[in-house]
Amino acid sequence: MATMLRQPVLPSETEISQAQSSLKLLKQDRADTHFAIGSPSGLKVPLSEAAFDLLLNVLTEMSRGNAVLVVPINAELTTQEAADLLNVSRPYLIRLLDQEKIPFHMVGRHRRILFKDLMQYRQQSKRAKFKAMQELTEMDEDQGVALAE
């Protein structure tokens, strides 16, 4: 069964305030290495430290009023979901897929992209842009030194 992305959760003013309070209380009680989450009925369920840290990250973003979206690493994305996550148009993403810059597979007639492959492309793209900026800066500095002489 494919994992479907849901819309990001944009917190209301009440939820922002509640996240701020919860975050403050949870950060104060960080000394213990055993974490649990409780329900209003009194049920307490243990959490791993990784799950607790994820919860803190979600609460931190919500307390700032930011939208939060949790995506499983092996989630299969539609081309529109992938384009939205990269902040590009769907036709541009399709060109990247056709150029084999991002791996994908077909489900019937539809392309599906693994979240991890999309994030790997994004990291590679950021590194390439950073390297290009460094090279431009070096070229500019070299020309600046040559002009000053």
C-alpha positions in Angstrom: 0.0 0.0 0.0 1.4 3.4 -1.0 1.9 6.0 1.7 -0.1 9.1 0.8 1.0 12.5 1.8 -1.4 14.6 3.7 -1.5 18.4 3.6 0.8 20.2 6.0 -0.7 21.0 9.4 -0.9 24.7 9.8 -1.5 25.4 13.5 -4.2 27.7 14.7 -3.4 30.4 17.3 -4.7 28.1 20.1 -2.5 25.3 18.8 0.5 27.6 18.6 0.0 28.6 22.2 -0.5 25.0 23.3 2.6 23.9 21.4 4.6 26.6 23.1 3.4 25.4 26.6 3.9 21.7 25.8 7.4 22.4 24.4 8.4 24.4 27.5 7.2 21.6 29.8 8.9 18.9 27.8 12.2 20.7 27.6 12.2 21.3 31.3 11.9 17.5 32.0 14.6 16.4 29.6 16.8 14.9 32.4 15.2 11.5 32.2 16.1 9.1 29.4 12.7 7.3 29.5 10.0 9.1 27.4 6.3 8.5 27.3 3.2 10.1 25.9 -0.1 10.1 27.7 -3.7 10.4 26.8 -6.5 12.2 28.8 -7.7 8.7 30.0 -4.3 8.2 31.7 -2.8 5.7 29.2 0.9 6.2 29.0 2.9 4.8 26.0 6.7 4.7 26.0 8.5 6.6 23.2 12.0 6.1 21.9 14.4 9.0 22.2 14.2 9.4 18.4 10.4 9.6 18.5 10.6 12.1 21.4 13.1 14.3 19.5 10.8 14.2 16.4 7.9 15.3 18.6 10.0 18.2 20.0 10.8 19.3 16.5 7.2 19.2 15.5 6.2 21.2 18.6 9.0 23.7 18.0 7.8 24.4 14.4 4.2 24.6 15.5 5.0 26.9 18.3 6.5 29.3 15.7 3.3 29.1 13.7 5.0 27.0 10.9 3.2 24.3 8.9 4.4 20.8 9.6 4.4 17.8 7.3 5.9 14.4 8.4 6.8 12.2 5.4 8.0 8.6 5.7 11.3 8.1 3.9 9.9 5.4 1.6 6.8 7.4 0.7 5.9 7.3 -2.9 5.1 10.7 -4.3 3.0 11.7 -7.3 4.7 14.1 -9.7 2.6 16.9 -8.3 3.6 16.2 -4.7 7.3 15.9 -5.7 7.1 19.2 -7.7 5.4 20.9 -4.7 8.2 19.7 -2.3 10.9 21.0 -4.7 8.9 24.2 -5.3 9.0 23.7 -9.0 6.3 23.3 -11.7 5.1 19.8 -12.5 6.3 20.2 -16.2 9.8 21.1 -15.0 9.8 18.0 -12.7 8.7 15.8 -15.6 11.7 17.1 -17.6 14.0 16.2 -14.7 12.5 12.7 -14.7 12.8 12.3 -18.5 16.4 13.4 -18.2 16.9 10.7 -15.6 18.1 13.2 -13.0 15.6 11.7 -10.5 14.8 8.0 -10.3 11.1 7.0 -10.6 9.0 4.0 -11.4 5.7 3.6 -13.1 2.5 2.5 -11.4 0.2 1.8 -14.3 0.5 5.0 -16.4 1.6 7.2 -13.5 5.1 8.1 -12.4 6.0 7.7 -8.7 9.1 9.1 -7.0 10.5 7.9 -3.7 10.8 10.7 -1.1 14.4 9.6 -0.4 15.3 9.9 -4.1 13.7 13.3 -4.3 15.6 14.5 -1.2 18.9 13.1 -2.6 18.3 15.1 -5.8 17.6 18.2 -3.8 20.9 17.8 -1.9 22.9 17.2 -5.0 21.3 20.2 -6.7 22.1 22.4 -3.7 25.7 21.2 -3.7 26.0 21.9 -7.4 24.6 25.5 -7.0 26.9 26.2 -4.1 29.9 24.9 -6.1 28.9 27.1 -9.1 28.6 30.1 -6.8 32.1 29.4 -5.3 33.6 29.2 -8.8 31.9 32.5 -9.8 33.2 34.1 -6.7 36.8 32.8 -7.4 36.6 34.0 -11.0 35.4 37.4 -9.8 38.2 37.7 -7.2 40.8 36.6 -9.8 39.5 39.3 -12.3 39.4 41.9 -9.4 43.0 41.2 -8.6 44.1 41.4 -12.2 42.2 44.7 -12.6 43.9 46.2 -9.5 47.4 45.4 -10.8 
